[in-house]
Amino acid sequence: TKFGIKKRDPYTPYQDPQGFIYVKDSGRNRLMRSDELYKFRDDTLTRLRTSLGDITKNIQMEYLLKRRWSTLEKKRANIMIKAIDK
């Protein structure tokens, strides 16, 4: 699974284990699962939350992929946003 994470685009959902790909400060892709949010720094959570918010609102940003996000991906993003806000 680690090889699959490295090849995925940032801020996209990941299936098994379920979570989202984010870009670490070192520039490497990492997986963030909702049950492990306590392990991450506030700036990392804020960066992911902002990105997921832009995705769910269909805001086109330079740092995001220019692709259509599925309804399921948007629902997963909203679930992760709610988990981050807790």
ROSERO-409831 format. One line per field, with one value per atom (N, C-alpha, C): x, y, z; residue in one letter; atom name. Coordinates in nm, 3 decimals. Each point is the difference from the previous one (the first is absolute). Example, Ala and Ser with C-alpha at 12.3 -4.5 7.8 and 13.67 -1.06 7.14 Angstrom:
BEGIN
c1: [1.319_-0.089_0.090_-0.035_0.082_-0.077]
c2: [-0.569_0.119_0.120_0.105_0.119_0.109]
c3: [0.780_0.000_0.000_-0.072_0.006_0.073]
residuo: [A_A_A_S_S_S]
atomo: [N_CA_C_N_CA_C]
//
This chain:
BEGIN
c1: [0.081_-0.081_0.085_0.117_0.082_0.038_0.024_0.033_-0.118_-0.121_-0.121_-0.019_0.038_-0.013_0.097_0.120_0.100_-0.043_-0.073_-0.040_-0.130_-0.073_-0.129_0.020_-0.099_0.003_-0.039_0.056_-0.032_-0.148_-0.051_-0.136_-0.105_0.036_-0.097_-0.031_-0.121_-0.035_0.075_0.024_0.067_-0.092_-0.009_-0.099_0.039_0.114_0.031_0.140_0.020_-0.100_-0.058_-0.121_-0.071_0.060_0.024_0.055_0.025_0.082_0.034_0.151_0.046_0.141_0.029_0.106_0.044_0.149_0.050_0.142_0.070_0.095_0.079_0.094_0.051_0.092_0.120_0.039_0.114_-0.035_-0.128_-0.043_-0.048_0.000_-0.042_-0.148_-0.065_-0.140_-0.012_-0.100_-0.029_-0.150_-0.041_-0.141_-0.042_-0.113_-0.057_-0.135_-0.012_-0.126_-0.073_-0.133_-0.079_0.018_0.035_0.019_0.141_0.083_0.137_0.026_-0.104_0.017_0.080_-0.008_0.071_0.151_0.050_0.144_0.057_-0.086_0.045_0.002_0.091_0.012_-0.117_-0.027_-0.113_0.015_0.121_0.016_-0.025_0.033_-0.027_-0.149_-0.069_-0.146_-0.069_0.047_-0.059_0.019_0.118_0.028_-0.091_-0.015_-0.087_-0.146_-0.042_-0.139_-0.032_0.089_-0.021_-0.011_0.086_-0.002_-0.129_-0.040_-0.124_-0.121_0.003_-0.109_-0.010_0.114_0.002_-0.055_0.032_-0.049_-0.152_-0.053_-0.145_-0.078_0.062_-0.067_0.027_0.071_0.036_0.082_0.083_0.087_0.126_0.034_0.120_0.120_0.092_0.121_0.119_0.108_0.119_0.060_-0.005_0.063_-0.084_-0.125_-0.087_-0.002_-0.020_-0.014_-0.119_0.013_-0.112_-0.076_-0.087_-0.081_-0.133_-0.094_-0.133_0.001_-0.043_-0.005_-0.136_-0.002_-0.126_-0.078_-0.127_-0.085_0.051_0.043_0.054_0.126_0.089_0.122_-0.034_-0.100_-0.042_-0.059_-0.077_-0.057_0.111_0.099_0.114_0.077_0.013_0.068_-0.077_-0.133_-0.081_0.011_0.006_0.016_0.134_0.105_0.133_0.003_-0.065_-0.006_-0.066_-0.111_-0.069_0.089_0.075_0.091_0.111_0.052_0.106_-0.054_-0.125_-0.059_-0.029_-0.006_-0.030_0.111]
c2: [-0.121_0.121_0.127_-0.004_0.121_0.045_-0.094_0.036_0.070_-0.048_0.062_0.142_0.027_0.134_0.096_-0.045_0.086_0.045_-0.084_0.032_0.080_0.011_0.069_0.150_0.073_0.145_0.048_0.113_0.054_0.034_-0.014_0.035_-0.086_-0.123_-0.094_-0.107_-0.054_-0.105_-0.129_-0.076_-0.129_-0.105_-0.116_-0.100_-0.089_-0.064_-0.102_0.018_0.052_0.046_0.134_0.027_0.119_0.126_0.099_0.127_0.090_0.102_0.094_0.012_0.019_0.023_0.147_0.031_0.138_0.006_0.122_0.018_0.044_-0.079_0.030_0.117_0.067_0.112_-0.037_-0.126_-0.046_-0.020_0.018_-0.015_-0.140_-0.089_-0.139_-0.017_-0.086_-0.032_-0.091_0.029_-0.082_-0.019_-0.102_-0.029_0.053_0.071_0.048_-0.068_-0.079_-0.068_0.079_-0.003_0.079_-0.048_-0.127_-0.048_0.028_0.066_0.034_0.151_0.081_0.144_0.058_-0.062_0.051_-0.002_-0.074_-0.011_0.117_0.082_0.101_0.139_0.083_0.138_0.082_0.111_0.085_0.055_0.040_0.057_-0.105_-0.124_-0.108_-0.022_-0.004_-0.018_0.118_0.121_0.118_-0.003_-0.039_-0.007_-0.103_-0.117_-0.102_0.044_0.061_0.044_0.105_0.095_0.104_-0.062_-0.093_-0.066_-0.078_-0.075_-0.077_0.091_0.113_0.097_0.056_0.030_0.050_-0.105_-0.125_-0.109_-0.011_0.001_-0.017_0.118_0.117_0.120_0.022_-0.094_0.009_0.124_0.043_0.114_-0.050_0.060_-0.040_0.077_-0.071_0.061_-0.058_0.077_-0.044_-0.128_-0.015_-0.115_-0.127_0.012_-0.117_-0.050_-0.128_-0.060_0.059_0.017_0.049_-0.122_-0.051_-0.115_0.009_-0.075_-0.001_-0.097_0.049_-0.082_-0.068_-0.128_-0.074_0.038_-0.031_0.026_-0.077_-0.123_-0.081_0.063_0.050_0.066_0.125_0.075_0.120_-0.037_-0.109_-0.045_-0.041_-0.072_-0.040_0.123_0.099_0.123_0.069_0.007_0.062_-0.075_-0.132_-0.080_0.030_0.011_0.031_0.141_0.095_0.138_0.001_-0.072_-0.006_-0.063_-0.102_-0.064_0.096_0.078_0.097_0.109_0.044_0.108_-0.040_-0.129_-0.044_0.035]
c3: [0.000_0.000_0.000_0.057_0.003_-0.139_-0.090_-0.138_-0.065_0.029_-0.055_0.049_0.124_0.056_-0.067_-0.027_-0.063_-0.138_-0.072_-0.136_-0.008_0.110_0.000_0.006_-0.050_0.004_0.140_0.043_0.132_0.014_0.120_0.038_-0.068_-0.034_-0.056_0.102_-0.003_0.095_-0.030_0.103_-0.012_0.060_-0.065_0.039_0.117_-0.007_0.099_0.055_0.117_0.096_-0.044_0.045_-0.044_0.061_-0.082_0.043_-0.119_0.020_-0.107_-0.011_-0.122_-0.026_0.025_0.071_0.018_-0.028_-0.018_-0.029_0.128_0.042_0.120_-0.031_0.103_-0.019_-0.086_0.005_-0.079_-0.147_-0.034_-0.139_-0.035_0.098_-0.024_0.032_-0.076_0.026_0.121_0.081_0.118_0.009_0.074_0.021_0.136_0.004_0.125_0.018_0.105_0.031_0.107_-0.006_0.095_0.145_0.020_0.137_0.052_-0.079_0.042_-0.002_0.001_-0.011_0.116_0.117_0.117_-0.018_-0.098_-0.023_-0.081_-0.059_-0.094_0.062_-0.052_0.046_-0.052_0.069_-0.038_-0.141_-0.040_-0.134_-0.109_0.026_-0.096_-0.011_0.113_-0.001_-0.068_0.026_-0.063_-0.150_-0.044_-0.144_-0.068_0.061_-0.057_0.003_0.111_0.011_-0.105_-0.021_-0.102_-0.138_-0.030_-0.131_-0.021_0.102_-0.012_-0.012_0.072_-0.012_-0.141_-0.061_-0.138_-0.096_0.025_-0.086_0.010_0.122_0.016_-0.054_-0.006_-0.053_-0.148_-0.061_-0.143_-0.033_0.092_-0.023_-0.070_-0.112_-0.075_0.053_0.061_0.052_-0.074_-0.007_-0.072_0.057_0.131_0.064_-0.010_-0.044_-0.012_-0.143_-0.014_-0.132_-0.073_-0.127_-0.080_-0.051_0.084_-0.036_0.070_-0.048_0.061_0.118_0.114_0.121_0.007_0.027_0.007_0.125_-0.001_0.116_0.122_-0.022_0.110_0.058_-0.085_0.048_0.080_-0.045_0.073_0.135_0.005_0.128_0.096_-0.051_0.085_0.049_-0.087_0.039_0.112_-0.011_0.105_0.131_-0.005_0.122_0.066_-0.081_0.054_0.058_-0.066_0.052_0.137_0.014_0.130_0.107_-0.037_0.095_0.042_-0.094_0.031_0.091_-0.023_0.079_0.144_0.031_0.137_0.096]
residuo: [T_T_T_K_K_K_F_F_F_G_G_G_I_I_I_K_K_K_K_K_K_R_R_R_D_D_D_P_P_P_Y_Y_Y_T_T_T_P_P_P_Y_Y_Y_Q_Q_Q_D_D_D_P_P_P_Q_Q_Q_G_G_G_F_F_F_I_I_I_Y_Y_Y_V_V_V_K_K_K_D_D_D_S_S_S_G_G_G_R_R_R_N_N_N_R_R_R_L_L_L_M_M_M_R_R_R_S_S_S_D_D_D_E_E_E_L_L_L_Y_Y_Y_K_K_K_F_F_F_R_R_R_D_D_D_D_D_D_T_T_T_L_L_L_T_T_T_R_R_R_L_L_L_R_R_R_T_T_T_S_S_S_L_L_L_G_G_G_D_D_D_I_I_I_T_T_T_K_K_K_N_N_N_I_I_I_Q_Q_Q_M_M_M_E_E_E_Y_Y_Y_L_L_L_L_L_L_K_K_K_R_R_R_R_R_R_W_W_W_S_S_S_T_T_T_L_L_L_E_E_E_K_K_K_K_K_K_R_R_R_A_A_A_N_N_N_I_I_I_M_M_M_I_I_I_K_K_K_A_A_A_I_I_I_D_D_D_K_K_K]
atomo: [N_CA_C_N_CA_C_N_CA_C_N_CA_C_N_CA_C_N_CA_C_N_CA_C_N_CA_C_N_CA_C_N_CA_C_N_CA_C_N_CA_C_N_CA_C_N_CA_C_N_CA_C_N_CA_C_N_CA_C_N_CA_C_N_CA_C_N_CA_C_N_CA_C_N_CA_C_N_CA_C_N_CA_C_N_CA_C_N_CA_C_N_CA_C_N_CA_C_N_CA_C_N_CA_C_N_CA_C_N_CA_C_N_CA_C_N_CA_C_N_CA_C_N_CA_C_N_CA_C_N_CA_C_N_CA_C_N_CA_C_N_CA_C_N_CA_C_N_CA_C_N_CA_C_N_CA_C_N_CA_C_N_CA_C_N_CA_C_N_CA_C_N_CA_C_N_CA_C_N_CA_C_N_CA_C_N_CA_C_N_CA_C_N_CA_C_N_CA_C_N_CA_C_N_CA_C_N_CA_C_N_CA_C_N_CA_C_N_CA_C_N_CA_C_N_CA_C_N_CA_C_N_CA_C_N_CA_C_N_CA_C_N_CA_C_N_CA_C_N_CA_C_N_CA_C_N_CA_C_N_CA_C_N_CA_C_N_CA_C_N_CA_C_N_CA_C_N_CA_C_N_CA_C_N_CA_C_N_CA_C_N_CA_C_N_CA_C_N_CA_C]
//
